[in-house]
Amino acid sequence: MFALLLVDDMDPFYQNIASFPTVIFTFVLAVLALYWLVAVLGIVDIKLLHIDLTQADGTFDSGMDSGQSGPNALAGLMLRYGLVGVPVTVILSFVALFGWLISYYTVHLIFPFVPDGVLRYLVGIPILSVSLYCAVLCTAVVIKPLRRFFQQTDQQTIKRVLGQVAIVRTKHVNAGFGEAMLNDGGAGLILKVRATGGQVFARGDRVVLLDYSAEENAYRVVSEQEFEGTSLN
């Protein structure tokens, strides 16, 4: 089967996927394909790059008014184009796929009439911009029916893990920082956690997931001993 990819008739295909700007989408698709392979094997979580924009009232907040940059600016851009409600990895996969398809066929139709050299790069820049913009619009349409599925999955996960014991995986956990690993019978869940009452936990400590804060997108935790003592009382 792989021998079919080596015949001479496939040369234009290889030329297109390796030419600017399609090569950018080709590279991103290759990286994402590797990511999904690793995710299927259970080594990383599907929400590794998740940016949560949902507030407690169910609305979306991009943080654009906070004067911050970086992740907040990216979140605001995603909100503007409707790229919310599903994991960022899923969004990137759709954007890369649609961008690759649009760029590939545009290059296939236009580049035979464009001379080799710098001119192809000059023509490739607007093709890249248009392909990316159209890919974002297509992705926004495709993910709309998927939002409800992921929201239901998140709610079920929250209900399932509350009251469970997790192990601190970061150097420490305090009121503003920390992660813990929950053994779910599979690859495990890496959860953002926050200590309460001025407590500080160290790596390896056993904590209980007490409740979920939508504003922080994190679970409030207490020590296992404190939770057991409260339950007995």
N, C-alpha and C positions, 0 to 999 in steps of 0.2 A: 504493500500500500504506500509506504513512504517513498518507493521508487518513482511514483507518479510525480512527486515534487521535484524530481531531478531532471525531468525531460526538458528539452529546449523550449517547448511551448509555454512553459511556466516562467520563462525568463522575465517577460514584462511584469508579471506578478511580483517577483522579487525586486525588480527595479522600482516599482511603485511603492512597496512597503518600506523600502530602504531610502527613498528620496525624501527630501524636505518638502512639505512639513509632515507627511504621513509617518515618517520615521519616529517622530515624537510620540504620536499615539501608539505606534507599534511597541515602543519601549515601555510605555505606561501599561499597556495591555499585558506585556510579558511579565512585568513586576506584579501586577494584580493577579494574573494567572498563578504565579508562584505563591502569592499570599493565600489565595483560595485553596490551593493544594495543601498548604500547611494548616489552614483552618479546618479543612475536612479531616485531617489527621488528628485534630484536637490539640495542636501545639499552641495556637493563639486563639483568642476569642473573636467572634464576628464583629464585635463592637470595639475593636482595638482603637480605632480613630474616631469614636463616637463623639459628636459635639451635641450636647443636650440644650435645646432652645425652649423646652416646654416648662412653663411655670405652674405653680400650684393651682391656678385658676383655669388651666387648660389652654392659655394663650401662649403665643410665641414671643420671646424676648431675645433680641440680638445683642444687647449690651452696647449699641451704637452711641447711646447718650452718655455713657460713662467716661468717655474720653480715652478709652483704652484702645490698644492696637493689637496686632497679632491675631490670636484665636478669636477675639471678639469682632475684629474687622472681617475675618473670614466668615464668622457666623452671620454677621449682618449681610454680607454678600449672598450667602446661601439663602437667607430669609427673603431677600429681595426677589430672587428668582424662583422661590418656592421649593428649594431643595432642602426640605425639612421633613421630620417625621420618620425617617428610616436611617440606619447606620450610614456613616460617611463612606465606608468601604463599598456599600451597595451603590451609593450615588456616584462615586468615582468610577466604578465599573461600568455603569451605564453611560456616563459622560465619555469615557475612553472608547467604549464600543461604538457609540453613535459618531463620535468625532473621527474615529478611524474609518468607518464606512463612508462618511461624507467626504473626508479628505482623500481617501483612496480613489473613489470614483471621479472626483473633481480633477485630481492629478491625471488619472487615466484618460480623461477626455480632453484636457487642456494642454498638458505638457508636450504631446507630440507636435504642437504648433509653436512651442517656445524653444528658442535655441538654448543649448547647454551653456552653463557658466553662471555668472552673477545674475543674469536676468531671471533665471529660474528661482533664485532665492528671493528676488524682489517680488515676483509673482506669488511665491509661496507664502509670504507674510500675510497678505490679505486672505489667502485660502485658509491659513491657520486660524485667523481671527473669526472668519465666517463659520468655519467648521466647528470651532469651540462654542461659539454663540448658539448655533443651531443645535448642537449636541446638548447644551444646557437646557434649551427649551424643550427638546424631545424628552430628556430625562425628567423634567418637571411634570410632564404629562404622564409618563409611564409610572412614576412612583406614587401618584395620587391614590390609586386603589390599594397600594401596599401599606400605606400609613396605618390603616385600621388594624391590619394584621400585626404589625410590630408593636402598636400600642397595647393590644390585647396580650401579646406575649410578654411585654414589660410588666403589665399589671399582674399577670399570673406569676411571674418570677418574683415580684415583690412580696406577694402573699405567701409564696412557697418558702422563701428564705427567712422571713421574720421569725425570730425565736431560735434560729439555728446558730450553731457555734462555728466561728471562722478563726483562722490563724493569721495573725498580723504578718505581712510580708515585707513591709517597708521598714526602714530603720526605726521609725517611731510613728505613733498615731496620736494626734492631739486634736484640739477643737477646729483646726484649719487644714490639716493634712493627714493623709494616710490611706493605705490600701490593705485589704485582707483577702485571703484565699478561702473560699468555701468549697468543701468537698461535696459535689453534687452527684457522685457516682460515676462521673465521666472524666472529662479533662479538668474539671474544676472551674469555678467562677471567680474572677478577680473583681472585687467590689471596692468602690470608694467608701471609706468609713471615716467617721468623725467621733472623737471622744466627747463625753459630757462631764460637766461638773469639774472642769479643770484637770481631769485625769490625763495621764500620758502612758501609753502602752509601748512596749519594745517589740522588736521582731521576735516572732515565735510565741507571743502571748496569745492566750485563748480568749476571745471576746464573743459576746452574744449580740446579734443584730436585733436591736430593740425596736426601731421604727425607721421610716424612710422620709427623707426631706427632699421634696421636689425642687425647692429653690437651690439647694446645694448639689442635687443629683447624687446624694450620698446617704449612707445608712448611719444612724447614730448607734453607738455601741457602748456596752458596759462590760466589766470583767465577768467571767463565768461565775466566779465566787459571789460577786454582788448580785447577779441575776438569780442564782440558786438561793441565796439568802432571802431575797425579796419574795421569791415564790413560796418559800417555807412559811414566811410570815403571813 
